[in-house]
Amino acid sequence: MRDDGPMAESQLSELRNMRVLLEEARVLARSLAYHRRATLEAVLVRALDEVDRQIEELRDEGRG
């Protein structure tokens, strides 16, 4: 069995950083015109959901 701990921690750190950037983009998007904001926010929410899913996946792999 190989030890994926450091790689998983690195991936988790990258995903967390990506999540912070996506949240910042979401806040900045609030200043856009409504129709552009709504479109961008939908994309950002999907991206945040995907990042959250990947974070949970990595956490689950670390427990198993």
Order of alpha helices (4+ residues) and beta strands (2+ residues): alpha-alpha
